[in-house]
Amino acid sequence: MANKIPVTIVTGFLGAGKTTLVRHVLSNNKGRRIALIVNEFGDVGVDGDLLSGCGDEACSDDDIIELANGCICCTVADEFIPTMQALLARNPRPDHIIIETSGLALPQPLVRAFNWPQIKAEVTIDGIVALVDAAALSEGRFAADENRVDDQRKSDEMLDHDTPLGELFEDQLVCADMVVINKTDLISKSEVEQVEKQIERHMRKGTKIIRAANAEVDVAVLLGMNINSQDDLNGRQSHHEKEHDGDLHEHDDFDSFSITLAPNASKAALLADIEKVIIEHDILRLKGFAAISGASARLVVQAVGPRISTWFDREWSADEKFETSLVVIGQAPLDQKSITGVLAANGNR
């Protein structure tokens, strides 16, 4: 194992803090040459752009590879394997590889890909880290909450199984070697304890739990677990594997699209429109970059359910279009025309 490159897989639901965790690792990697594979569900690369230019000599922009417009667990042969082979052909090779999956990805097919002969001989999974949004879970979102499922059963006689979101949440937990309960600063200590009890029901025995705020976890804890997860598949099966004889899952339960908008004269007005469509259309995740008239820096927009965070991250470059680009993710079907209409109607106001 000494000559194999260790890989850390970072998974977790939409908005749990995966990109924040990766940024934290890149800023505290202590000289390791880290290569990063970022996978996004939408066709606008928000997370990769945020990670680009991390400012560390050991992780240049060339070390960040983005796989957009698709779930990595569904494109293992077409995208993941060639990407890994390209990384392995580099000289010098990376000391460590981090894979940030889409929030909608099943980790299981990706883990099994590490047993492909051309990959297994060269790399090993150091550990699988799943992030949980403590605040969202405490609110009953993005979780297999029994009461919520029961309410849905009462309104839909055809529903006799867990919600797609609930199954996905459980599949990510059961595959993890470590679960980071993130955003604990947003809820009370007793609520954090309840969240921990809730997720423990879905974890494999021996899985570690760490509590964190702002995804700040000791890098020595995250990197160097030496678990070789691809050799320990027992108990990591997904719902789909159990129910459909191992067939790959589909993303028909989810919908995603991108929007390009003219610059908005008012940050407050844009955020009001975003809040409106999130509530009216029960959008799970909205993220991207906004152009605000009169502002020389681009505005990062990150929304998880009804919670919206924004900040100006850097100046617009000369070769960039001064426009707003957003990715919208939710349960299918999303009313793209209506959502786009609301967000586009008030441009330049």
Secondary structure as UniProt FT lines:
FT   TURN            2..3
FT   STRAND          5..12
FT   TURN            14..15
FT   HELIX           18..27
FT   TURN            30..31
FT   STRAND          34..39
FT   HELIX           46..51
FT   TURN            52..53
FT   TURN            57..58
FT   HELIX           61..63
FT   STRAND          64..67
FT   HELIX           72..74
FT   HELIX           76..80
FT   HELIX           81..88
FT   STRAND          96..100
FT   TURN            103..104
FT   HELIX           107..113
FT   TURN            114..115
FT   HELIX           117..120
FT   TURN            121..122
FT   STRAND          123..133
FT   HELIX           134..138
FT   TURN            139..140
FT   HELIX           146..155
FT   TURN            157..158
FT   HELIX           164..175
FT   STRAND          178..182
FT   HELIX           184..186
FT   HELIX           189..200
FT   TURN            201..202
FT   TURN            205..206
FT   STRAND          208..211
FT   TURN            214..215
FT   HELIX           219..222
FT   HELIX           229..231
FT   TURN            234..235
FT   HELIX           239..243
FT   TURN            244..246
FT   TURN            252..253
FT   STRAND          254..261
FT   HELIX           267..281
FT   STRAND          285..290
FT   TURN            293..294
FT   STRAND          297..304
FT   TURN            305..306
FT   STRAND          307..315
FT   TURN            318..319
FT   STRAND          324..331
FT   HELIX           336..345
FT   TURN            346..348
//
